[in-house]
């Protein structure tokens, strides 16, 4: 089966924005993924600007240096003293130890969303509780990645040295448990487009843990501005 792959980084649209700060000033995180976020903040910025984004999760501080990928002003400053408000898509640049905390947070969020989708589905979407486990490195000698491709009827599995997420399916680290991946395939089969994007997001968490390197600048945060 011929499936065109693309370098796309998934994001999670948050039902409830996360309170954050941009250079110490209050902001909101509207969407977030492993390589970037879509935020609402005070002031106007331009593409290429950098700033510090931080927020708390489960009592822990997560902080990232960000670079603006795209931005637009959603409210101009007024004579009555209201400040300019912008929405900006940003890429994470040289993140510190916050990366592992972010992986855990994203896996938990996605697991909850898929569990809710499963409860509303007419078909069995699999056990969403296994999703947070993906991305947590197992001590194994397995190298590379596993790409699962779905043609609407059957799955094709192939080993790869690339972590790219395909359009139809997902790519995970080579060490993931076979039973967990079978469950993920069943969930993918019955999920809607949003659910499949979330599954690819969790798969990306798994793949990123196998690369054993920090996220870096230059990987565009696709779709961050809507």
NORPE-V184092 format. One record per residue. RES is the residue in one letter. OMEGA is omega in degrees with one decimal (999 if undefined). D_FIRST is the distance of its C-alpha to the first C-alpha in Angstrom with 1 decimal. Layout:
<<RES:OMEGA:D_FIRST> <RES:OMEGA:D_FIRST>>
This chain:
<<X:-179.5:0.0> <X:179.1:3.8> <X:-179.6:6.3> <X:179.7:9.8> <X:177.5:12.1> <X:-178.9:15.8> <X:-176.8:19.0> <X:179.7:20.2> <X:-174.4:22.9> <X:176.5:23.3> <X:179.4:26.7> <X:176.7:28.7> <X:-173.3:30.9> <X:175.7:34.1> <X:176.8:36.0> <X:-179.2:39.1> <X:177.7:39.4> <X:175.4:40.4> <X:-176.8:43.8> <X:172.4:43.8> <X:173.0:45.9> <X:-174.2:45.3> <X:175.8:47.9> <X:-179.4:50.0> <X:-175.8:49.9> <X:179.5:48.3> <X:177.1:44.8> <X:171.8:42.0> <X:-176.6:38.3> <X:175.7:36.3> <X:178.4:32.7> <X:175.4:31.8> <X:-176.2:29.0> <X:-176.3:28.9> <X:-178.5:29.3> <X:-176.5:31.6> <X:174.1:33.2> <X:-170.1:34.5> <X:171.8:38.2> <X:-172.2:41.4> <X:177.7:44.4> <X:175.6:47.8> <X:178.3:48.4> <X:177.6:46.5> <X:177.0:44.3> <X:-179.9:42.3> <X:-179.9:39.0> <X:176.6:39.5> <X:177.5:42.2> <X:175.9:42.1> <X:-179.8:43.6> <X:176.3:43.7> <X:178.9:41.9> <X:176.2:43.0> <X:-178.1:42.9> <X:174.9:43.7> <X:-177.7:41.6> <X:175.7:43.2> <X:-179.1:46.3> <X:-179.8:44.5> <X:173.3:44.4> <X:-176.1:41.1> <X:-179.0:41.7> <X:165.8:39.5> <X:-175.4:40.3> <X:170.7:38.3> <X:-177.8:37.7> <X:177.0:37.5> <X:176.1:34.3> <X:-176.2:35.5> <X:172.1:38.4> <X:179.3:40.5> <X:179.3:44.0> <X:174.5:44.1> <X:178.5:47.9> <X:174.8:50.4> <X:-179.0:53.5> <X:179.5:56.5> <X:-179.4:60.2> <X:174.7:60.6> <X:176.4:59.0> <X:-176.7:55.5> <X:173.0:53.1> <X:176.7:50.1> <X:180.0:46.8> <X:169.5:43.4> <X:-172.8:39.8> <X:169.0:37.8> <X:-175.8:34.3> <X:172.0:34.8> <X:175.4:33.0> <X:-175.9:34.4> <X:178.2:36.1> <X:179.7:37.3> <X:179.1:37.3> <X:-177.2:39.6> <X:-179.9:39.5> <X:-176.1:38.4> <X:-178.0:34.7> <X:177.4:34.8> <X:179.2:36.7> <X:177.4:34.2> <X:-179.9:31.3> <X:-179.2:33.3> <X:-178.0:34.3> <X:179.7:30.8> <X:179.1:29.5> <X:179.7:32.5> <X:-177.1:32.1> <X:177.3:28.5> <X:179.1:29.3> <X:-178.9:32.1> <X:-179.0:30.1> <X:176.2:27.3> <X:178.1:30.2> <X:177.6:31.8> <X:179.3:28.7> <X:-178.7:28.4> <X:-178.8:32.0> <X:-174.5:31.5> <X:176.4:28.3> <X:178.3:28.6> <X:179.9:26.0> <X:-177.4:26.1> <X:179.5:24.3> <X:-176.1:24.9> <X:-178.1:27.6> <X:-178.2:27.8> <X:-179.7:30.5> <X:-173.1:28.0> <X:179.1:26.7> <X:180.0:29.7> <X:179.8:29.2> <X:-177.5:26.0> <X:175.0:27.0> <X:-171.9:30.1> <X:171.4:29.8> <X:179.4:30.4> <X:-175.4:32.4> <X:178.0:29.8> <X:179.2:29.1> <X:-179.7:25.3> <X:175.7:24.1> <X:-172.2:21.1> <X:174.7:18.5> <X:177.7:15.8> <X:177.5:12.7> <X:-178.6:11.4> <X:-176.0:8.2> <X:-179.3:8.9> <X:-178.5:7.4> <X:-179.4:11.0> <X:-176.8:11.4> <X:177.9:10.1> <X:171.0:9.7> <X:-179.7:7.9> <X:176.2:10.8> <X:174.1:11.4> <X:-176.5:14.8> <X:172.1:15.5> <X:-179.6:18.8> <X:-177.7:17.9> <X:-176.9:18.6> <X:176.3:16.7> <X:-179.8:15.6> <X:177.2:12.2> <X:-176.6:12.4> <X:-178.6:10.6> <X:-176.8:12.0> <X:178.1:14.5> <X:-179.9:15.8> <X:175.0:19.0> <X:-176.6:21.5> <X:-176.1:21.1> <X:-176.6:24.3> <X:-176.1:23.5> <X:-175.6:24.5> <X:-179.7:22.0> <X:177.4:23.7> <X:-177.8:23.8> <X:174.8:20.0> <X:177.5:19.5> <X:179.6:22.0> <X:177.1:20.2> <X:179.5:16.9> <X:178.6:19.2> <X:-179.6:20.8> <X:-175.6:17.7> <X:-174.8:16.7> <X:-177.6:20.1> <X:172.8:20.9> <X:-177.1:21.5> <X:179.1:20.4> <X:179.8:23.3> <X:179.1:22.6> <X:175.1:19.0> <X:179.2:20.5> <X:177.5:23.1> <X:177.1:20.8> <X:178.5:19.1> <X:178.0:22.7> <X:177.4:23.6> <X:179.0:20.6> <X:176.1:21.9> <X:178.5:25.3> <X:-177.6:24.1> <X:-178.2:22.3> <X:179.0:25.5> <X:-179.8:27.7> <X:-177.9:25.9> <X:175.8:26.5> <X:175.9:30.2> <X:-180.0:31.3> <X:173.1:32.8> <X:-174.1:31.0> <X:177.9:32.1> <X:175.4:33.0> <X:175.5:30.8> <X:-170.3:27.7> <X:176.3:28.0> <X:-171.4:28.2> <X:174.6:25.9> <X:-173.7:27.3> <X:179.4:30.4> <X:176.0:32.7> <X:999:31.1>>
